[in-house]
Amino acid sequence: MKNYQKKIVFLILFELFLNIHPIQSQTSNDINTYNWFDTTVGRSNLDINNGIPHTNPFRTLGDIHLYLINKYEVGRVVYEDQAYYDVKLKYDIYRDILVLNPEGGSENIGINLTQNKVSSFSIQDKNFIKKERKNDEIPEFTTGYYEESKIAPELILYIKHHKDMQKTIHESSLYYTFKENNSFFIDLKGKIYLIKSKSDLVKLFPEQKKQINGFYLLNRELRNSDLNQFMKNLMKYTFNSLSISSK
């Protein structure tokens, strides 16, 4: 029996014994129970530790790297429909690879998690979900990991984190540089839209053109310094404006 199957059986029995909430809920009791089980059976023996070793063949200069964050962060991942809490993760956004640092392993060691087995993960208060490409009308919306920001029940912002790579010569040696080049998508009432510019947003919300133009004007500094946060704030502002105008 696989470890995750043992985990389900054990948690059901453990839950009945303690009369706690169902294991599907993500309360503090559930997280503690999952962590207790993982520690008891041995984290190194968990199914999530199966994968190919992570390698980074790109020689870089300074703090220019191919990751979302160039270190492992404590987070959560749903792998083969099983939730794992307090695991160390690093996200290679150039190759769209989620990397696990095995329990007790050096931070020089990483395991590439198989993408089709990962449903979602969270690091540094960012929630990511694995999405499948289902619409050929938007070729940019490829299968992979997307940061998900739920603005409203029928309005979701997806950020596809990505970095472009360039080669450079420094002191007769080859190095690689990586520059962030994210893409933004809106899921509006179940349909995906690519947002490349302000005009794309105005096309979706023509009645909010004045408010959108005003937001761009007042938040130029944020747009230049943190485009991801700018887009999140913009979508919240647009939705709030829509809600107010509909009353």
Secondary structure as the mmCIF struct_conf table of DSSP 4:
data_model
#
loop_
_struct_conf.conf_type_id
_struct_conf.id
_struct_conf.beg_label_comp_id
_struct_conf.beg_label_asym_id
_struct_conf.beg_label_seq_id
_struct_conf.end_label_comp_id
_struct_conf.end_label_asym_id
_struct_conf.end_label_seq_id
HELX_RH_AL_P HELX_RH_AL_P1 ASN A 3 LEU A 18
TURN_TY1_P TURN_TY1_P1 ASN A 19 ASN A 19
TURN_TY1_P TURN_TY1_P2 ILE A 23 GLN A 24
BEND BEND1 SER A 25 SER A 25
HELX_RH_AL_P HELX_RH_AL_P2 SER A 28 VAL A 41
HELX_RH_3T_P HELX_RH_3T_P1 ARG A 43 ASN A 45
BEND BEND2 LEU A 46 LEU A 46
HELX_RH_3T_P HELX_RH_3T_P2 ASP A 47 ASN A 49
BEND BEND3 GLY A 51 GLY A 51
STRN STRN1 ILE A 52 PRO A 53
HELX_LH_PP_P HELX_LH_PP_P1 HIS A 54 HIS A 54
TURN_TY1_P TURN_TY1_P3 GLY A 62 ASP A 63
BEND BEND4 LEU A 66 LEU A 66
STRN STRN2 TYR A 67 TYR A 67
BEND BEND5 LEU A 68 LYS A 71
STRN STRN3 GLU A 73 TYR A 79
TURN_TY1_P TURN_TY1_P4 GLU A 80 ASP A 81
STRN STRN4 GLN A 82 ASP A 92
TURN_TY1_P TURN_TY1_P5 ILE A 93 ASP A 96
STRN STRN5 ILE A 97 ASN A 101
TURN_TY1_P TURN_TY1_P6 GLU A 103 GLY A 104
TURN_TY1_P TURN_TY1_P7 GLU A 107 ASN A 108
STRN STRN6 ILE A 111 ASN A 112
HELX_LH_PP_P HELX_LH_PP_P2 LEU A 113 THR A 114
HELX_RH_3T_P HELX_RH_3T_P3 GLN A 115 LYS A 117
STRN STRN7 VAL A 118 ILE A 123
TURN_TY1_P TURN_TY1_P8 GLN A 124 ASP A 125
STRN STRN8 LYS A 126 LYS A 131
TURN_TY1_P TURN_TY1_P9 ASP A 136 GLU A 137
TURN_TY1_P TURN_TY1_P10 PRO A 139 GLU A 140
BEND BEND6 PHE A 141 PHE A 141
BEND BEND7 THR A 143 THR A 143
STRN STRN9 GLY A 144 ALA A 152
TURN_TY1_P TURN_TY1_P11 PRO A 153 GLU A 154
STRN STRN10 LEU A 155 LYS A 160
STRN STRN11 LYS A 163 HIS A 170
TURN_TY1_P TURN_TY1_P12 GLU A 171 SER A 172
STRN STRN12 SER A 173 GLU A 180
STRN STRN13 SER A 183 LEU A 188
TURN_TY1_P TURN_TY1_P13 LYS A 189 GLY A 190
STRN STRN14 LYS A 191 ILE A 195
BEND BEND8 SER A 197 SER A 197
HELX_RH_AL_P HELX_RH_AL_P3 LYS A 198 LEU A 204
HELX_RH_3T_P HELX_RH_3T_P4 PRO A 206 GLN A 208
HELX_RH_AL_P HELX_RH_AL_P4 LYS A 209 LEU A 218
TURN_TY1_P TURN_TY1_P14 ASN A 219 ASN A 219
HELX_RH_AL_P HELX_RH_AL_P5 ARG A 220 SER A 225
HELX_RH_AL_P HELX_RH_AL_P6 LEU A 227 SER A 245
TURN_TY1_P TURN_TY1_P15 SER A 246 SER A 246
#
